[in-house]
């Protein structure tokens, strides 16, 4: 809800609509005053309020009445409103994970549960981001203190993602540095035909690194208020991200092994597959940032939504470098 910055004049006819619209969310005092001027006459005639006596207006002042003293605060933090999206996101994630397991085990209904969870997650991402955008852009809730907390939260989120991929690399190195006898005592296992390092993997590496440079270009263009350059660079980043995902899908389709081919297949598809999912999420974040950039939601000093998407994208770049060096290049030597 937009905060009222100036006193608003309302006549009797549109006062009730205004009251219904604002009284639940704003802390206001209503004063009934007499107001007589050419402007008042003009407003009165336009609204159909035609009486000989001086028209009555309601002047709405944004103040905190004594009855609301208990919610007055002296801090600059944002106390968020109750939201259904965390609970719905939990249900969506549960359906997505359960459906994925059931689908891979070929249970009936597994794919339907997987897609239901996926659609639920996409819906929650849209609605939750929508609420955050409203709070930041229209309600002016993201003060300097709030932005500092958001930055810390994003840093901790990326650290948790680092630990997430660390587990996959741990499993990979545990199996590759000291391969067990039941896979032939060698790495990669004897029965596995690996993917060539210098085909799609190398191409995807160049594409992803170029996209990282492009998104940095977009950020610096925004800092110097070159909106056109920022938009072009962000579009280029999104196109490169889409190309990366397409080539990754092509690699999966033509891979000579699958996820059930022992420890190598499991490590390969889990690590690269989850990276691909993170690329997909990062692409959505960049698309949202592009739309907000076009709609002038960002300034050169207030654009943390875009900045967090950039941090996430650079994290995706770094993870891919580790995957390329260890999974694609070192494993194939």
C-alpha positions in Angstrom: 0.0 0.0 0.0 1.4 3.4 -0.9 2.1 5.8 1.9 0.4 9.2 1.7 3.0 11.9 1.4 0.7 14.9 1.1 -2.6 15.9 2.4 -5.4 14.8 0.2 -8.7 16.6 -0.3 -11.8 14.4 -0.8 -15.4 15.3 -1.0 -18.2 13.4 0.6 -18.9 11.2 -2.5 -15.5 9.7 -2.8 -14.6 9.7 0.9 -16.2 6.3 1.5 -14.2 4.7 -1.3 -11.0 6.2 0.0 -11.8 5.1 3.6 -12.4 1.5 2.4 -9.2 1.5 0.5 -6.9 2.9 3.1 -8.3 2.7 6.6 -7.2 -1.0 7.1 -3.6 -0.4 6.3 -2.8 3.2 7.1 -2.7 5.0 10.4 -4.7 8.1 9.8 -6.7 10.8 11.5 -9.6 12.3 9.6 -10.5 15.9 10.1 -13.6 17.5 8.8 -12.9 21.0 7.7 -14.5 23.7 5.6 -12.6 24.6 2.5 -13.6 27.3 0.1 -11.5 28.3 -3.0 -11.7 28.2 -6.8 -10.0 24.9 -6.7 -12.6 23.6 -4.2 -15.4 24.8 -6.5 -13.7 23.1 -9.5 -13.4 19.8 -7.6 -16.9 20.1 -6.3 -18.4 20.7 -9.8 -16.4 17.8 -11.3 -17.6 15.4 -8.7 -21.3 16.4 -9.0 -21.4 18.0 -5.6 -23.5 21.0 -6.4 -24.9 22.8 -3.4 -25.1 26.5 -2.7 -23.4 26.3 0.6 -19.6 25.9 0.9 -18.7 22.3 0.1 -17.4 20.1 2.8 -14.1 18.3 2.3 -12.4 15.6 4.3 -8.7 16.3 4.8 -6.7 13.1 5.3 -3.5 13.5 7.3 -1.0 10.7 7.7 -0.5 10.7 11.5 -0.5 8.3 14.3 -3.5 8.8 16.5 -3.4 8.0 20.2 -5.3 4.8 19.7 -2.4 3.5 17.6 0.4 4.4 20.0 1.0 0.7 20.7 2.4 0.1 17.2 4.7 3.1 17.0 8.3 2.0 16.5 11.6 3.8 16.9 13.6 1.5 14.6 14.1 1.3 10.9 13.4 -2.4 10.4 10.6 -3.7 8.3 8.1 -5.7 10.2 6.6 -7.9 7.4 2.9 -8.7 7.2 1.6 -12.3 7.6 2.1 -14.2 4.3 0.9 -17.6 3.1 3.9 -18.0 0.7 6.4 -19.7 3.0 3.9 -22.5 3.9 2.9 -22.9 0.3 6.5 -23.0 -0.8 7.2 -25.8 1.7 4.3 -27.8 0.3 5.5 -27.2 -3.3 9.1 -28.2 -2.4 7.8 -31.4 -0.7 5.7 -32.3 -3.8 8.6 -31.5 -6.1 11.1 -33.7 -4.2 8.7 -36.5 -3.6 7.4 -36.4 -7.2 11.0 -36.5 -8.5 11.9 -39.6 -6.5 8.6 -41.4 -7.4 9.1 -40.5 -11.1 12.7 -41.8 -11.2 11.5 -45.0 -9.5 8.7 -45.2 -12.2 5.8 -45.1 -9.8 2.4 -44.2 -11.2 1.6 -40.5 -10.7 5.1 -39.6 -9.9 5.4 -37.3 -12.9 2.1 -35.6 -12.1 3.2 -34.9 -8.5 6.6 -33.6 -9.8 4.9 -31.2 -12.2 2.4 -30.1 -9.5 5.3 -29.2 -7.2 7.1 -27.5 -9.9 4.2 -25.3 -10.9 3.5 -24.5 -7.2 7.2 -23.4 -6.7 7.0 -21.2 -9.8 3.7 -19.7 -8.6 5.2 -19.0 -5.1 8.3 -17.4 -6.7 6.1 -15.1 -8.7 3.8 -14.0 -5.8 6.5 -13.8 -3.2 8.8 -11.7 -5.4 5.7 -9.6 -6.3 5.1 -8.8 -2.6 8.8 -8.0 -2.0 8.8 -5.7 -5.1 5.8 -3.8 -3.8 7.4 -3.4 -0.4 10.6 -2.1 -1.9 9.4 0.0 -4.7 6.0 1.3 -3.8 5.8 1.1 0.0 9.4 2.3 0.6 9.9 -0.3 3.3 13.5 -1.2 2.4 15.5 1.3 4.4 19.3 1.3 4.6 19.1 -1.0 7.6 16.7 -3.4 5.8 19.0 -3.4 2.7 21.9 -4.3 5.0 19.9 -7.2 6.3 18.9 -8.3 2.9 22.6 -8.3 1.7 23.6 -10.4 4.7 20.7 -12.8 4.0 21.8 -13.2 0.4 25.4 -13.8 1.4 24.3 -16.5 3.9 22.0 -18.0 1.2 25.0 -18.3 -1.2 27.1 -19.8 1.5 24.5 -22.4 2.1 24.5 -23.1 -1.7 28.2 -23.5 -1.5 27.8 -26.2 1.2 25.1 -27.8 -1.0 27.5 -28.3 -3.9 30.4 -29.1 -1.5 28.5 -32.3 -0.7 28.4 -33.4 -4.3 32.1 -32.6 -4.8 32.9 -34.6 -1.7 31.0 -37.6 -3.0 32.8 -37.2 -6.4 36.3 -37.0 -5.0 35.6 -39.8 -2.4 34.8 -42.1 -5.3 37.3 -40.9 -7.8 40.5 -40.4 -5.8 40.2 -43.9 -4.3 38.0 -45.9 -6.6 36.5 -49.1 -5.2 37.3 -52.6 -6.6 33.7 -53.1 -7.8 34.0 -50.4 -10.4 37.4 -51.8 -11.6 39.6 -49.8 -9.3 39.9 -47.0 -11.9 38.2 -43.7 -12.5 36.2 -43.3 -14.6 34.8 -46.9 -14.2 35.7 -49.2 -17.1 32.1 -49.6 -18.3 31.6 -45.8 -18.6 32.2 -43.9 -21.9 32.7 -40.3 -20.8 31.6 -37.1 -22.5 34.4 -35.3 -24.5 35.7 -32.3 -22.6 36.2 -30.1 -25.7 32.7 -30.3 -27.2 29.6 -29.1 -25.4 31.3 -28.7 -22.0 33.9 -26.3 -23.3 31.4 -24.4 -25.4 29.1 -24.0 -22.3 32.1 -22.8 -20.3 32.7 -20.0 -22.8 29.0 -19.1 -22.9 28.6 -18.9 -19.1 31.8 -16.9 -18.6 30.6 -14.5 -21.4 27.2 -14.2 -19.6 29.0 -13.3 -16.4 30.9 -10.5 -18.2 27.6 -9.3 -19.8 25.7 -9.1 -16.5 28.7 -7.1 -15.0 28.4 -4.8 -18.0 24.7 -4.3 -17.2 25.4 -3.6 -13.5 28.0 -0.9 -14.3 25.8 0.6 -16.9 23.1 0.9 -14.3 25.5 2.5 -11.9 26.3 5.3 -14.4 22.6 5.6 -15.4 23.1 4.2 -18.9 19.7 2.5 -18.9 19.8 1.5 -22.6 23.2 -0.2 -22.2 22.0 -2.0 -19.1 18.9 -3.3 -20.9 21.0 -4.5 -23.9 23.6 -6.2 -21.7 20.9 -7.9 -19.6 19.1 -9.2 -22.7 22.4 -10.6 -23.9 22.9 -12.3 -20.5 19.5 -13.9 -20.7 20.0 -15.2 -24.2 23.4 -16.7 -23.3 21.8 -18.3 -20.2 19.0 -19.8 -22.4 21.6 -21.1 -24.9 23.6 -22.7 -22.0 20.5 -24.5 -20.8 19.6 -25.7 -24.3 23.1 -27.1 -24.9 23.0 -28.8 -21.4 19.8 -30.5 -22.4 21.3 -31.6 -25.7 24.3 -33.1 -23.8 21.9 -35.0 -21.5 20.0 -36.4 -24.5 23.1 -37.7 -26.2 25.1 -38.8 -23.2 26.4 -42.4 -23.4 25.4 -43.1 -19.8 22.5 -42.3 -17.4 22.0 -41.6 -13.7 21.6 -45.2 -12.8 25.0 -46.2 -14.2 26.8 -46.5 -10.9 28.5 -43.9 -8.8 29.9 -42.0 -11.9 26.4 -41.5 -13.4 25.0 -40.5 -10.0 27.7 -37.9 -9.3 27.7 -36.5 -12.8 23.9 -36.0 -13.1 23.3 -34.8 -9.6 26.1 -32.2 -9.7 25.5 -30.9 -13.3 21.7 -31.3 -13.0 21.5 -29.2 -9.8 23.8 -26.7 -11.4 21.4 -26.6 -14.4 18.5 -26.0 -12.1 20.4 -23.1 -10.5 21.0 -21.7 -13.9 17.3 -21.9 -14.6 16.5 -20.1 -11.3 19.1 -17.4 -12.0 17.7 -16.9 -15.5 14.3 -16.2 -13.9 15.8 -13.7 -11.5 17.5 -12.0 -14.4 14.3 -11.8 -16.4 12.5 -10.3 -13.4 15.3 -7.8 -13.1 15.0 -6.9 -16.8 11.3 -6.3 -16.5 11.9 -4.1 -13.4 14.6 -2.2 -15.2 12.3 -1.4 -18.1 9.7 -0.3 -15.7 12.2 2.1 -13.9 12.1 0.2 -10.6 15.8 0.6 -10.1 18.1 3.6 -9.5 21.8 3.8 -9.5 21.8 3.6 -5.7 18.7 1.5 -5.0 18.8 -1.8 -7.0 19.5 -4.6 -4.6 17.1 -6.9 -6.3 19.2 -6.7 -9.4 22.4 -6.9 -7.4 21.4 -10.1 -5.7 20.6 -11.7 -9.0 24.1 -10.7 -10.2 25.7 -12.3 -7.1 23.7 -15.5 -7.7 24.8 -15.6 -11.3 28.5 -15.2 -10.5 28.1 -18.0 -8.0 26.6 -20.2 -10.8 29.7 -19.3 -12.9 32.2 -20.3 -10.2 30.4 -23.6 -9.6 30.5 -24.4 -13.3 34.2 -23.8 -13.4 34.7 -26.3 -10.7 32.5 -28.8 -12.5 34.2 -28.3 -15.8 37.7 -28.7 -14.3 37.0 -31.7 -12.1 34.1 -33.6 -13.6 34.7 -33.0 -17.3 38.4 -32.4 -17.7 40.2 -34.1 -14.7 37.9 -37.2 -14.8 38.6 -37.7 -18.5 42.4 -37.6 -18.2 
